[in-house]
Amino acid sequence: MIELDWIKQCVRAETYFYSAHADKERLADNLVLIEVEEAIQNGIILEQYADTGRGASCLLVGFTNLGKPVHIVIGYKSDQVVIITVYILTPPKFITPFKRNRL
């Protein structure tokens, strides 16, 4: 299980990196790096995933300082946070930033 405090600490210490996929998705949603950091620092973990084929990960939701809702899937490699993907959530998958649409 990935701990929220550890994620935030790694981001503050800049011991994290983006996967190529996460950086592509971030750019597609016009998110700058500081906005992702803001969302992580005020975020909460919505879901924990034991193993998605690359180890444990979690889904974090947070908001930028301007109020944009951002979802971030986070994993880890050694002692670093890995941002696996990042996106601004949109329906129909989520009803609200915190509630998944169970179609």
N, C-alpha and C positions, 0 to 999 in steps of 0.2 A: 504494500500500500504506500502510495506517495503522500507525503505530508505537506500541507499547505505552507506552513512556516518555512520549511526547507526550500520550497519553490521560490518563495518571496526573498529569502536570504540569498539564494543563488542569483536571482535577477539583480538585486542590489549590488552584489559583488561582481556582477558581470561574468559569472561562470555558467553561461548558458549559450546555446547556439540554435540556429534554425536549420531544419532539414530543407533540402532543395524544394520539396513540395510546399512546406510552410511559407517559405519566402515567396514562391510563385502565387500562392493563395493570398498572402498579405498584400502583395502588389495589385492583384486583381480586384481586391476590395478597397484599394486606395488607403490602406492603413500604413502609417509611418511607424518606425520602430518604437518611438516614445509612447505612442498610443497603446501598443501591445504591452509595454511595460506598465503603463498606468492601469490597464485592465487587469493585469496579473496582481499588482499591488493592492487593488481594492476588491479582488475577486474572491469567489468561493468555489469549492469543488462540488460539482453536481453529481458526477458519476465516477466510480473507480472501476478499472478494468484489470483483472488479474493477469491476463496474458493475451495479447492480440497478435501473437506471432513474433513480436519483437520485444517481448517483456511487458512488464506492468506499465500502465499509463492511466491518465485521468482526464476528464473533461472539466475544464474550469470556465466559469462565466464571470465576466467583469465588465466594467464600464470605463470608457476613456473619461478624461476630465471634462469633455464636452458632452458626455452622456451617451456615446455610441455603445450599444451592447456588442460585446465581442466574445466569441467562444474560442477556446484555445485547448487543443489536445496536447498534453505534456507527458513525456516519458523521461528516461534518464539513461545516461551512459557514464559509467564510472561515477565520478562525483559531480557531474554536470547535468543540468536540466537540458532536455532536448525539446524544442517546440516542434511537434510533429505536423500540426496544421493549425491554422488560425483563420477565422472567417467572421464576418458580420452575419448573424443568423437571420434567416428569412423563413416565412411560412412556405410550405406546409409542415415541415419537420418539427418546428417548435411553435407553440401557441404564444408563449411569452419567453423571455430569455431564460426562465427557470423551469418551464414546463414543456415536456416533449408531447407532440401530438401522436397519440397511439391509434393510428388508422388501421 
